[in-house]
Each structure stands twice: as structure tokens, then as C-alpha cells.
Amino acid sequence: MKNHQSRIFLLLIACLLIVRLLVHIYFTGVYTDGDQTITWLSAVDKANGNWYTPYFYGQFYNISIEALLAAPLIKFGINVKHAIPVVSNFIGLAPFLFGAWYLKRIKQQSAAMMILCLGLILPAQYHFITAMARGFAGGLTVLSFGVLLTSFKLNVVRTLGYSVAFISYFVNPNVLIIGFPLGLVWLVKWLTDIKQKKTTSLVHIALAAVIAGLTYYGLHANNNPLFEVHKLWKLEVSVDYLTNSFQSLDARFLYLFPFLPKMGSLILLALLILTVLLFVKRRTKHGVLMSVTLLFIIATLSLNKTLDGTYSTFFPFSRMYLALPYVLVLAVSFFINHEFTKRLRNIFMLIGGVGFCYQVYDIPKKATASVQGNSGVVQVIRIDKLCLECEKLHNIQQTYEADVTVFHYKTDEYIYGCKALQPELKTVYPEYDRRYWTFMEHADTVYNTLLFMDWSMKLPELLQSYEGDFNAIDSIHYPAFIMTDNSQSIIDLYTINSLRLRPYKN
């Protein structure tokens, strides 16, 4: 029986790996966007030893796990356009693998296979969202790795596991959707230990809290306040937000329910039904756990942040609830006899087979649809096109012997992506540059020749006062302008023309 068990386990993993390979072939390896190219540059900087901040550039939240993991690959010669998509795709895959490994280690074989099957039956868009280098799935990966470590017997490893699990909240708070019920389980365990006069678990949690606190403090202590241009949102709670959310539950939970991407509200209904059944089956302890978890999930719908999003795969409302499918697995696992029977084997093989065929058919089609349906919140571009455009931009800068390229219009994929792909290229975005260090290097320096890129085509009418010669470059298709014989810093140039500048002084 154990051989059958192991074979099915490995087969499900293989199917899941193929699914993620398809995601790379049709989506993450083909398309990128303005936000992801910021991660590209962050990874290149770290590979070159420039650790400006662990966070997503320009903000003090969302630790850039993708950049941290991709940096060693880039250091060893892998191009960033390959390194980031591969790493970010793995980050989206990892919670399934780490979660299954953890459950297998604690002898919950059936639940382990359920998680792997979950990865095969969730909509293709779920895989796209978690595979992008946007910070959406990083917290889940860190949490699942921490949980896995707690299954080892060595005390130092278990303490590290709890610490990593706590730190995952600082990576992305969306981990709370599954972290909350896991925390309740751990709390019961610790209270039981206290009742039995055991102190081992208490020592683990105390040390973990200290480690997590020191880690978070250290991350913030190393940051200059002027690094922040995109501030953390102000959290608000309102009954109106809750009402709005319930009126559009399918949008809040978009792409979270198996096989039915646009009927996300079914996941909340399924959890409610499972909770009621737990009480019917007299599994009161589990029923109470799921009841409290459901109330917590509903409570989060009263937060303003849950209304921040679109129907686009690139910036969905449901990014806040990416952990919700794991809660569904947790609820279902309470009903399963963890003995691996022939019946369970057949069920898992059926689910896995159907899910795999579903993904093979659906991923190519949904990848195209996701790009075409992008709402424009982020600018999506093919990676091969971006590479060509950045090479052209680099050549233009060299042809006109420009000291620096100044972007006057928000085009992150060029500002950051081109710098990542063409390290010799000098770029600055005075209005909203997420790189304070780069902004101050270029914007406060007087350059003789400036190349301006302005897709809004409004710069000539905005620059009424300047020194030197300012002319459009008509020989190329880019909206480019060249300024020669300049004797002003970019900061001075923008100031005298009353153009917006990012914060650069206290």
C-alpha cells in the first residue's frame, strides 16, 4: 500500500510541475509588466552586491522574495528575463509542495494529496496570479516553508520554523487567511502543553516571536525614510465595505474556486456547508475552529483594502485571498480518514487526471485571454518586445551621447526593465522614481546632454524655461527629445518649470 501511496504522490507532483511549466511557456516566460520589471532591477542590483532595501522599491512593505531568490541565479550568469519568471513561478508552486511535504511528514497522507490535487483543479488564472513577480504569493511560500520546518524533531529547526511562519506576515499579510486557523491550532497545542506542565512549545514560541520581531526591526532600521514614495495604505473598517463586498463576492474571490473561475463566492458557501457538517458529525472542536475562521474571513471583507483591485489577472481583488483554497483543504481534511484506502487512491487519481487534462487545455487559452483582458492598471508587454525596445533605447542614448535618459511619463517597464536588461543604460524618473539612490545620483547632477522620453508628448509645452537647446528627435519612432548644452541639474530644471518631483529632502 505504501508503494501505491508513494507512486500517486510523486505522480501528482509531476503533473503539478508540468502545469507550472505550461504557465511559464504561455504566460510568465512570455509577458511581463511595469511592476515585475521593478523586481527585475531589484534582483540585478542584489546580484551586483547593491542591497538598497529588502522591500519592493519605493515602499516599506512587500518584501521582495522574488528578487532575493533570483539574485544568485543572475550572479551565476542567468539573464534576469529568465531568472525572475522561473523563480516567481516556483514561489507560486512552493506552497503546494511544502504543504504536501509537511502533511506527509505528520502522517496525514490523504490531506497531502488533497493539496497537490488542489493545484491541478484551481483555475489557470490562479496559477498566473501566483506565478507573477508581484509579491502576491511570497508570503504563502514563506509561511508554508516555516510550517514545514515545524514538523522536524530538532528543536532549533522547529523554533526557526515558527519564526519563519511569523515573518511571513511581514512579507505579505494575505497569509493571515490560512495563518489564522493555523494559529488557532498552535494555540490549542500550546494551551494543552501548559495544562500538562510542558514548556517546550512555549520556549519555541517565545524564541520565535523574538527572532521575528528582531528581523522585522532590522529590516526597517536599515531604510532611509526618503526611500518611500508609495506609502502603506491606511487601513479602514466599515459596514459599507462589508456590504459592498457581499454584493460582489464573486469578484472578491475571483479565480479561487476549482474549475469555476468566475464563481468565487462558492468557496465561502462550501466552507459554510463543511462547517455545519462538522457540527452534525459531532466534531465540535473542528466545527468551532472553522466557525471562528469563517467569521474572521467575513470580518476581513469589511476592510477598505479588499475593494482595491480589478477583474484583471494582473491586479485582481482576490490577491488578498490567495490562501483561501488552502482553508478549503483544511476543512475537507477534517472529514477524511487518514488511512490510505483503495477508494481514496482511485479518487485522487481521478481528480488528478481530470485536473491535469483541464490545465493542459485551459492554460494556453486563458493566458491569451488574461493579457487581452488586462484593465490597464499595469502596463503588460511581451518580454521579447521589451528586450528589443530596451536595446533600441540604449542605442539611442549612445548615438546622441546622452549622459542620462529622463523619463517624464510613467512607463515602468522601460524605466526599470531597460536598466535591468541594459546595465549601461542610465535612467531616472524625476516625478516618481522608486530608486531614491538613483534619483539623487542623476537628478542632482548637472549633465551636458539629456535624453527625454515622454509618451504623453507634452514635455515641449511644459518646458518653458530652460538653458541649452531642446529639440525633438524626428528620426526615430520614440517620443524622444534631446537637450544639449545644459547647465542645470534635473531638480533645478523641474523646479523652475513647476514640474512635479518625487520627495528628495526632509
C-alpha positions as CSV (number, residue, x, y, z in Angstrom):
1,M,0.0,0.0,0.0
2,K,2.9,2.4,0.8
3,N,4.3,1.9,-2.7
4,H,0.9,2.8,-4.2
5,Q,0.8,5.8,-2.0
6,S,4.3,7.0,-2.9
7,R,3.7,6.5,-6.6
8,I,0.5,8.5,-6.6
9,F,2.2,11.2,-4.5
10,L,5.0,11.5,-7.0
11,L,2.7,11.3,-10.0
12,L,0.6,14.3,-8.6
13,I,3.8,16.3,-8.1
14,A,4.9,15.5,-11.6
15,C,1.6,16.7,-13.0
16,L,1.8,19.9,-11.0
17,L,5.3,20.5,-12.2
18,I,4.1,20.1,-15.8
19,V,1.2,22.5,-15.1
20,R,3.7,25.1,-13.9
21,L,5.9,24.5,-16.9
22,L,2.9,25.3,-19.1
23,V,2.4,28.5,-17.0
24,H,5.9,29.5,-17.8
25,I,5.7,28.6,-21.5
26,Y,2.5,30.5,-22.1
27,F,2.5,33.3,-19.5
28,T,5.3,34.2,-17.1
29,G,8.1,33.4,-19.7
30,V,6.3,35.4,-22.3
31,Y,4.8,38.5,-20.6
32,T,5.9,41.0,-18.0
33,D,4.7,44.3,-16.7
34,G,5.8,47.5,-15.1
35,D,5.7,46.2,-11.5
36,Q,7.5,43.0,-12.4
37,T,10.4,44.9,-14.1
38,I,10.9,46.7,-10.8
39,T,11.6,43.3,-9.3
40,W,13.9,42.6,-12.3
41,L,16.0,45.6,-11.4
42,S,16.0,44.8,-7.7
43,A,17.3,41.3,-8.4
44,V,20.1,42.6,-10.7
45,D,21.1,45.2,-8.1
46,K,21.3,42.5,-5.4
47,A,23.3,40.2,-7.7
48,N,25.8,43.0,-8.1
49,G,26.0,43.5,-4.3
50,N,23.8,46.6,-4.1
51,W,21.3,45.7,-1.3
52,Y,19.5,49.0,-1.1
53,T,16.3,47.6,0.6
54,P,14.7,44.2,1.0
55,Y,11.3,45.7,0.1
56,F,9.7,46.3,-3.2
57,Y,11.5,49.5,-4.4
58,G,9.8,52.7,-3.3
59,Q,7.8,51.3,-0.3
60,F,8.3,49.8,3.1
61,Y,6.1,46.7,2.7
62,N,6.0,43.6,0.5
63,I,9.5,42.1,1.0
64,S,10.8,41.2,-2.5
65,I,11.3,37.4,-2.1
66,E,11.5,37.0,-5.9
67,A,14.4,39.4,-6.1
68,L,16.2,37.7,-3.2
69,L,15.9,34.3,-4.7
70,A,16.7,35.3,-8.3
71,A,19.8,37.3,-7.4
72,P,22.1,34.2,-7.0
73,L,20.9,32.9,-10.4
74,I,21.8,36.2,-12.0
75,K,25.1,36.2,-10.3
76,F,25.9,32.9,-12.0
77,G,25.1,34.3,-15.4
78,I,21.4,33.6,-15.9
79,N,19.7,36.6,-17.6
80,V,17.2,38.4,-15.5
81,K,14.5,37.9,-18.1
82,H,14.8,34.1,-17.4
83,A,15.7,34.2,-13.7
84,I,12.7,36.2,-12.4
85,P,10.0,34.3,-14.3
86,V,11.4,30.9,-13.2
87,V,11.8,32.0,-9.6
88,S,8.4,33.7,-9.3
89,N,6.7,30.6,-10.8
90,F,8.5,28.4,-8.3
91,I,7.3,30.7,-5.5
92,G,3.7,30.2,-6.7
93,L,4.2,26.4,-6.8
94,A,6.1,26.1,-3.5
95,P,3.1,26.3,-1.1
96,F,1.6,23.2,-2.7
97,L,4.8,21.3,-2.4
98,F,5.8,22.5,1.1
99,G,2.3,22.0,2.4
100,A,2.1,18.4,0.9
101,W,5.5,17.6,2.3
102,Y,4.5,18.8,5.8
103,L,1.3,16.8,5.8
104,K,3.1,13.7,4.6
105,R,5.7,14.1,7.5
106,I,2.9,14.3,10.1
107,K,1.3,11.1,8.6
108,Q,-1.7,12.9,7.0
109,Q,-1.1,11.3,3.6
110,S,-4.6,11.9,2.3
111,A,-4.6,15.6,3.1
112,A,-1.1,15.9,1.5
113,M,-2.5,14.5,-1.8
114,M,-5.5,16.8,-1.5
115,I,-3.2,19.8,-1.6
116,L,-1.5,18.5,-4.7
117,C,-4.8,17.8,-6.3
118,L,-5.9,21.4,-5.4
119,G,-3.1,22.7,-7.6
120,L,-4.5,20.7,-10.5
121,I,-8.1,21.8,-10.3
122,L,-7.8,25.5,-9.4
123,P,-8.4,27.9,-12.4
124,A,-5.5,28.7,-14.7
125,Q,-5.7,32.3,-13.6
126,Y,-4.9,31.3,-10.0
127,H,-1.6,29.9,-11.3
128,F,-0.9,33.1,-13.3
129,I,-1.5,35.4,-10.3
130,T,0.8,33.4,-8.0
131,A,3.4,33.0,-10.7
132,M,4.0,36.7,-11.3
133,A,6.8,38.6,-9.6
134,R,4.4,40.9,-8.0
135,G,4.7,39.8,-4.3
136,F,1.3,38.2,-4.2
137,A,2.4,34.7,-3.3
138,G,5.7,35.3,-1.5
139,G,4.1,35.3,2.0
140,L,2.4,32.0,1.3
141,T,5.7,30.5,0.3
142,V,7.5,31.7,3.4
143,L,4.6,30.6,5.6
144,S,4.5,27.1,4.1
145,F,8.2,26.7,4.4
146,G,8.0,27.7,8.1
147,V,5.2,25.3,8.7
148,L,7.2,22.5,7.1
149,L,10.2,23.2,9.4
150,T,7.9,22.8,12.5
151,S,7.5,19.1,11.6
152,F,11.1,18.3,12.3
153,K,12.1,17.0,15.7
154,L,15.2,19.1,16.2
155,N,14.2,21.9,18.5
156,V,16.3,24.6,16.8
157,V,14.7,23.7,13.4
158,R,11.2,23.9,14.9
159,T,11.9,27.3,16.5
160,L,13.2,28.5,13.2
161,G,10.0,27.2,11.6
162,Y,7.8,29.2,13.9
163,S,10.0,32.3,13.4
164,V,9.7,32.0,9.6
165,A,6.0,31.5,9.9
166,F,5.7,34.7,11.9
167,I,7.9,36.6,9.4
168,S,5.6,35.6,6.5
169,Y,3.1,38.2,7.7
170,F,5.6,40.9,7.0
171,V,6.2,39.5,3.6
172,N,2.5,39.7,2.7
173,P,-0.4,40.0,5.2
174,N,-2.6,37.9,2.9
175,V,-1.1,34.8,4.7
176,L,-3.5,35.5,7.6
177,I,-6.3,33.8,5.8
178,I,-4.7,30.5,6.4
179,G,-2.3,31.7,9.1
180,F,-5.3,32.5,11.4
181,P,-6.7,28.9,11.6
182,L,-3.1,27.5,11.8
183,G,-2.5,29.9,14.7
184,L,-5.6,28.6,16.4
185,V,-4.4,25.1,16.1
186,W,-1.0,26.0,17.5
187,L,-2.7,28.0,20.3
188,V,-4.7,24.9,21.4
189,K,-1.5,22.9,21.3
190,W,0.4,25.4,23.5
191,L,-2.5,25.6,26.0
192,T,-2.6,21.9,26.2
193,D,1.1,21.8,26.9
194,I,0.6,24.4,29.7
195,K,-2.1,22.2,31.2
196,Q,0.2,19.2,31.0
197,K,3.0,21.4,32.5
198,K,5.2,21.2,29.4
199,T,7.3,24.2,28.5
200,T,9.0,23.1,25.2
201,S,6.3,24.7,23.0
202,L,6.3,27.9,25.0
203,V,10.0,28.2,24.6
204,H,9.6,27.7,20.8
205,I,7.0,30.4,20.5
206,A,8.9,32.8,22.8
207,L,12.1,32.5,20.8
208,A,10.2,32.6,17.5
209,A,8.5,35.9,18.5
210,V,11.8,37.4,19.5
211,I,13.5,36.3,16.2
212,A,10.6,37.6,14.1
213,G,10.5,40.9,16.0
214,L,14.2,41.5,15.6
215,T,14.1,40.5,11.9
216,Y,11.3,43.0,11.2
217,Y,13.0,45.7,13.2
218,G,16.2,45.1,11.4
219,L,14.6,45.4,8.0
220,H,13.1,48.8,8.9
221,A,16.1,50.1,10.7
222,N,18.2,49.9,7.6
223,N,15.9,52.0,5.5
224,N,16.0,55.7,4.8
225,P,12.6,57.4,5.1
226,L,13.1,59.1,1.8
227,F,13.2,55.7,0.1
228,E,9.4,55.6,0.4
229,V,7.3,57.1,-2.3
230,H,4.4,54.7,-2.3
231,K,3.1,54.7,1.3
232,L,1.4,51.9,3.0
233,W,-2.4,52.2,2.8
234,K,-4.4,53.4,5.7
235,L,-6.5,50.5,6.9
236,E,-10.2,51.3,7.4
237,V,-13.1,49.2,8.7
238,S,-16.6,49.9,7.6
239,V,-20.0,48.2,7.4
240,D,-20.4,49.8,4.0
241,Y,-17.2,48.0,2.8
242,L,-18.7,44.7,4.1
243,T,-22.0,45.4,2.3
244,N,-20.2,46.2,-0.9
245,S,-18.1,43.1,-0.7
246,F,-21.1,40.8,-0.2
247,Q,-22.7,42.4,-3.2
248,S,-19.8,41.4,-5.3
249,L,-18.4,38.2,-3.6
250,D,-17.6,36.6,-6.9
251,A,-15.2,39.5,-7.6
252,R,-13.6,39.3,-4.2
253,F,-12.9,35.6,-4.6
254,L,-12.3,35.6,-8.3
255,Y,-10.3,32.6,-9.6
256,L,-10.3,30.8,-6.2
257,F,-12.9,28.0,-6.7
258,P,-11.9,24.8,-8.6
259,F,-13.0,24.7,-12.3
260,L,-15.2,27.8,-11.9
261,P,-13.0,30.9,-12.1
262,K,-15.9,33.4,-12.1
263,M,-17.9,31.9,-9.3
264,G,-15.5,32.5,-6.4
265,S,-18.3,33.0,-3.9
266,L,-18.9,29.3,-4.0
267,I,-15.8,28.8,-1.9
268,L,-17.4,30.7,1.0
269,L,-20.5,28.7,0.6
270,A,-18.5,25.4,0.6
271,L,-16.7,26.4,3.8
272,L,-20.1,27.2,5.4
273,I,-21.6,23.8,4.4
274,L,-18.5,22.0,5.7
275,T,-18.6,23.9,9.0
276,V,-22.2,22.9,9.5
277,L,-21.5,19.3,8.7
278,L,-18.7,19.2,11.2
279,F,-21.2,20.0,14.0
280,V,-23.7,17.5,12.5
281,K,-20.9,14.8,12.7
282,R,-20.3,15.9,16.3
283,R,-16.8,17.1,15.5
284,T,-17.3,20.0,17.7
285,K,-13.7,21.1,18.1
286,H,-13.1,21.2,14.4
287,G,-16.5,22.9,13.9
288,V,-15.6,25.7,16.3
289,L,-12.3,26.1,14.6
290,M,-13.9,26.5,11.2
291,S,-16.7,28.8,12.6
292,V,-14.1,31.2,14.0
293,T,-12.2,31.1,10.8
294,L,-15.3,31.8,8.7
295,L,-16.1,34.8,11.0
296,F,-12.5,36.0,10.5
297,I,-12.7,35.8,6.7
298,I,-16.1,37.6,6.7
299,A,-14.6,40.3,9.0
300,T,-11.8,40.9,6.5
301,L,-14.4,41.8,3.9
302,S,-15.1,45.0,5.9
303,L,-11.6,46.3,5.2
304,N,-11.1,49.0,2.6
305,K,-8.2,47.1,1.1
306,T,-10.4,44.3,-0.1
307,L,-12.0,46.8,-2.5
308,D,-8.7,47.7,-4.0
309,G,-8.4,45.7,-7.3
310,T,-9.8,44.9,-10.7
311,Y,-11.1,42.0,-12.6
312,S,-7.8,41.7,-14.4
313,T,-5.5,38.8,-13.7
314,F,-2.7,41.3,-13.3
315,F,-4.3,43.1,-10.3
316,P,-7.3,41.1,-9.0
317,F,-9.3,41.7,-5.9
318,S,-8.7,38.1,-5.0
319,R,-4.9,38.6,-4.4
320,M,-5.9,39.3,-0.8
321,Y,-7.4,35.8,-0.5
322,L,-5.0,33.5,-2.4
323,A,-4.7,31.4,0.8
324,L,-8.4,30.7,0.9
325,P,-8.3,27.4,-1.2
326,Y,-5.9,26.0,1.5
327,V,-8.6,26.7,4.1
328,L,-10.9,24.6,2.0
329,V,-8.4,21.7,2.0
330,L,-8.1,22.1,5.8
331,A,-11.9,21.9,6.2
332,V,-12.2,18.8,4.0
333,S,-9.3,17.1,5.7
334,F,-11.4,17.0,8.9
335,F,-13.7,14.6,7.3
336,I,-11.1,12.2,5.9
337,N,-9.9,9.0,7.4
338,H,-6.2,9.4,7.0
339,E,-5.7,5.7,6.3
340,F,-4.9,5.4,2.6
341,T,-7.6,3.1,1.2
342,K,-8.1,1.8,-2.3
343,R,-11.1,4.1,-2.6
344,L,-9.1,7.2,-1.7
345,R,-6.4,6.1,-4.2
346,N,-8.9,6.0,-7.0
347,I,-10.5,9.3,-6.0
348,F,-7.1,11.1,-6.1
349,M,-6.1,9.5,-9.4
350,L,-9.4,10.6,-10.9
351,I,-9.2,14.2,-9.5
352,G,-5.5,14.4,-10.6
353,G,-6.2,13.1,-14.1
354,V,-9.2,15.3,-14.7
355,G,-7.4,18.4,-13.3
356,F,-4.3,17.8,-15.3
357,C,-6.2,17.5,-18.6
358,Y,-8.2,20.6,-17.6
359,Q,-5.0,22.6,-17.1
360,V,-3.3,21.4,-20.3
361,Y,-6.4,22.5,-22.3
362,D,-7.1,25.7,-20.3
363,I,-3.7,27.4,-19.7
364,P,-2.8,28.4,-23.3
365,K,-6.3,29.8,-23.9
366,K,-6.6,31.6,-20.6
367,A,-3.1,33.1,-20.9
368,T,-4.0,34.9,-24.1
369,A,-7.4,36.0,-22.6
370,S,-5.7,37.3,-19.4
371,V,-3.4,39.6,-21.4
372,Q,-6.2,40.8,-23.7
373,G,-8.4,41.5,-20.7
374,N,-5.9,43.5,-18.8
375,S,-7.6,46.6,-17.4
376,G,-4.5,48.8,-17.8
377,V,-3.7,49.2,-14.1
378,V,-0.3,47.8,-15.1
379,Q,1.3,48.0,-18.5
380,V,1.8,44.5,-19.9
381,I,4.4,43.8,-22.5
382,R,5.9,40.8,-24.2
383,I,9.4,40.1,-22.8
384,D,10.9,39.7,-26.3
385,K,9.5,43.0,-27.4
386,L,10.8,44.7,-24.2
387,C,14.3,43.3,-24.9
388,L,14.3,44.8,-28.4
389,E,12.9,48.1,-27.3
390,C,15.5,48.4,-24.5
391,E,18.3,47.6,-26.9
392,K,17.0,50.4,-29.2
393,L,16.8,52.8,-26.3
394,H,20.3,52.0,-25.3
395,N,21.5,52.6,-28.9
396,I,19.7,56.0,-29.0
397,Q,21.4,57.1,-25.8
398,Q,24.7,56.1,-27.2
399,T,24.0,57.7,-30.6
400,Y,23.2,61.1,-29.1
401,E,25.9,60.7,-26.4
402,A,23.3,61.4,-23.8
403,D,24.6,61.4,-20.2
404,V,21.3,60.2,-18.8
405,T,17.8,59.3,-20.1
406,V,15.0,61.2,-18.3
407,F,11.5,59.7,-18.3
408,H,8.8,62.2,-18.0
409,Y,5.9,59.8,-18.3
410,K,5.2,56.7,-16.2
411,T,6.5,53.7,-18.2
412,D,7.9,51.4,-15.5
413,E,8.7,48.6,-17.9
414,Y,11.2,50.9,-19.7
415,I,12.4,52.9,-16.7
416,Y,13.3,49.8,-14.6
417,G,13.2,46.9,-17.1
418,C,15.6,48.6,-19.6
419,K,18.0,49.3,-16.8
420,A,17.9,45.7,-15.7
421,L,18.4,44.4,-19.3
422,Q,20.9,47.1,-20.3
423,P,23.0,47.9,-17.2
424,E,25.0,50.6,-19.0
425,L,21.8,52.5,-19.6
426,K,21.2,55.4,-17.2
427,T,17.6,56.1,-16.4
428,V,15.8,58.4,-14.0
429,Y,12.1,59.2,-13.4
430,P,12.0,62.6,-11.6
431,E,8.3,62.6,-10.9
432,Y,8.1,59.2,-9.1
433,D,11.4,57.3,-9.2
434,R,11.2,54.4,-6.8
435,R,15.0,54.4,-6.5
436,Y,15.9,57.3,-4.2
437,W,19.6,56.5,-4.6
438,T,19.5,56.6,-8.4
439,F,17.3,59.7,-8.3
440,M,19.7,61.6,-6.2
441,E,22.7,60.4,-8.3
442,H,21.3,61.7,-11.5
443,A,18.7,64.4,-10.7
444,D,21.1,66.4,-8.5
445,T,23.9,66.3,-11.1
446,V,24.4,68.7,-13.9
447,Y,24.7,66.8,-17.3
448,N,25.5,68.5,-20.6
449,T,23.3,66.2,-22.7
450,L,19.9,64.9,-21.6
451,L,17.7,62.4,-23.5
452,F,14.0,62.9,-22.6
453,M,11.4,60.1,-23.2
454,D,7.8,61.3,-23.0
455,W,5.0,59.2,-24.2
456,S,2.5,61.9,-23.2
457,M,4.1,64.2,-25.8
458,K,3.5,67.2,-23.5
459,L,7.0,68.0,-22.4
460,P,7.8,70.6,-25.1
461,E,4.9,72.8,-23.9
462,L,5.8,72.2,-20.2
463,L,9.4,73.2,-20.5
464,Q,9.1,76.9,-21.0
465,S,12.2,77.9,-19.0
466,Y,15.4,76.1,-19.7
467,E,19.1,76.5,-20.6
468,G,20.7,75.0,-23.7
469,D,18.9,73.6,-26.8
470,F,15.8,71.4,-26.6
471,N,14.7,69.6,-29.8
472,A,12.5,66.6,-30.8
473,I,14.3,63.6,-32.3
474,D,12.3,63.1,-35.5
475,S,14.4,60.2,-37.0
476,I,13.1,57.6,-34.6
477,H,9.6,56.3,-33.7
478,Y,10.2,57.0,-30.0
479,P,8.7,60.1,-28.4
480,A,12.2,61.4,-27.7
481,F,13.7,64.8,-27.1
482,I,17.3,65.8,-26.8
483,M,18.7,68.7,-24.7
484,T,22.2,69.8,-25.3
485,D,24.5,72.5,-23.7
486,N,22.5,72.1,-20.5
487,S,23.9,73.8,-17.3
488,Q,21.1,72.9,-14.8
489,S,20.5,69.9,-12.6
490,I,17.3,67.9,-13.4
491,I,16.0,69.0,-10.0
492,D,16.5,72.7,-10.9
493,L,15.1,72.2,-14.4
494,Y,11.9,70.6,-13.0
495,T,11.6,73.2,-10.2
496,I,11.8,76.3,-12.3
497,N,9.2,74.8,-14.7
498,S,6.9,73.8,-11.8
499,L,7.0,70.1,-12.7
500,R,6.3,67.5,-10.1
501,L,9.3,65.9,-8.3
502,R,9.4,62.9,-6.0
503,P,10.4,63.7,-2.4
504,Y,14.1,64.1,-2.1
505,K,14.6,66.0,1.1
506,N,13.2,66.0,4.7
